[in-house]
Amino acid sequence: MANLQLITGLSIDTLVFDNQNFVLQGIKGLESPLLRIPRYNLPAQSGAAVSNALYGERAISITGMVITPDGTPHSQSQSIYLANRLTIIDALSYKTSVSGNLLPQTLTITFTNGTMITAQVFQDKPLQMGFTEGQPDFEAFQIMLVAVDPNLYSTIVSSTNISLAAGGGTAVPTPVPISLAASSGGQAIINNPGANVAYPTITLNGPLTNPFIANFTTNQSMQLNMTIALNASPVIINMANQTITQNNNDVSANKTLTSVYWGLFREANIIGFSASSGSGTANVSFYPSFSGV
């Protein structure tokens, strides 16, 4: 990977570009996903109007060389080369879970400043890797990937624990703006350092009755009409997937009609947490995301 001085590491699941067996020569698509800009010409006048601005999928192209490490005995060179070819093919092959669901591969890239980003990808087009005359132990290849989620994600999770208000408290749902007579707890300021809205995973640990958690910066909230007992399995609210589970069971029916799956806007977000009763906690975790690098 010496040719790409800003990238010090790249892997696709079990396929690791180690500069000995697999050499990275180029990568495209990190700068931006596809754009979706629906527009129409203004009637009876010059110009156009944009009705929305969205991102589509992210197409990623990786070029490199599959080789035999320096110093390999000549008698083993071709065997190792052929095994390396199979490693690429196997790493890119489609995988499914035991239930038959298609599983993405994880693309991980490390930069010289220590930043690591990931994307969930699928092989989009057939691997380009032939056999060339006069090259018995090396070959160029091209990998075409697609990420249906257009964002690139940090590998460092942001995690914040919020306790219920102590010495006072709030009603459920908590009024906006929040007003706490408590000495501590009940709210937190969570900073989203990414470039996009981040949809967190919220873990509710009991004991809690009718927990309520809101982003007061966006005036959006989530309330559950249920009791989470002490030592019971936590309730997991996945804002990105829009699921609410407890011990892998769907409990989304406990969501109130006014509740929404909310996200964290860029920079500071004021998060409020309350419940009708209990002494449990809420954990808000997310991976910052970026549109490109």
C-alpha positions, 0 to 999 in steps of 0.5 A: 500500500505504499502507493497510497500514502494516506491509507495505511490499512484496508480490509474486506472482512477476511481479505486484508491488504497487507502489501505482501499478498494483496497490494492496494493500488487505487480506490474510488468512491469514498468522496461521495455517494450517488446523488438524487436531486429531483428537479423540474423546469419552472413553468413559463419562466427560466430556471428550475426547482429542486424538490428534494436532495437525497443520497443514493447508494455508494459505488466503490471501486478498488484496484490492486495486485494479488502477488506472492510474498518476496522471499517465497521459494520458487517451488511454492510460489505458484501454489501460494499465488493460487491460494491468494486468488481463492482468498479474494474470491471467497472474501467477496462471495455472498454470505447468508445467515442461518435464516437465509438473510443476505449479510453484507461484508465490512469494508474497513479503511485506516488513514495515516492520521489514525482515523478508521471508517467502515461501510457495509458493502456487497460485491456489485459486479464480477471480480476482474482478475484474469490470468495473464501470459508471463505472470505466473505468480501475480495479477492485477484485479478490480473489485466493484462494491456497492454500499446501500447505506451511503454513509461512512461510519467511524469505528469509535462509538459515542456512548452516554449514560443518563440516569433519572433525575434525583431530588426532584424529577419530571412528569411523563412525558416531560414538558418542552423545554425541560424544567428539572427541580432535580439536583442531577440526572434527567438530561445530558448534552450529547455532541454528534461530531459527524457530518450527518444525522446519527440515529442512536441505539438506546438501551433502557435498563430497569427498573423503569415504568413508562420510560420517556426519552427525547431529543429536545433540540429537535422536539422529538420523543419516544415513550414506552407504556411498559415496565422494565423490572430490575434485572430484566433484559434491557429494552433496546430501541434502534432508531436507525432500524426503527425497532424496539426489542427486549431479549430479541422479542419485538415490544414495539407495540408499547410505543405511544402513538405520538412517539417517533424514531429520532436522530441526533443532529450535528453538534450539540443535542439536549437529551431528556430522560424520565419515567413514571417511576424507577431508578433505571438508566438509559444509554445512548450510543451511536457511530458518527457518520460522514458523507465522504472522505 
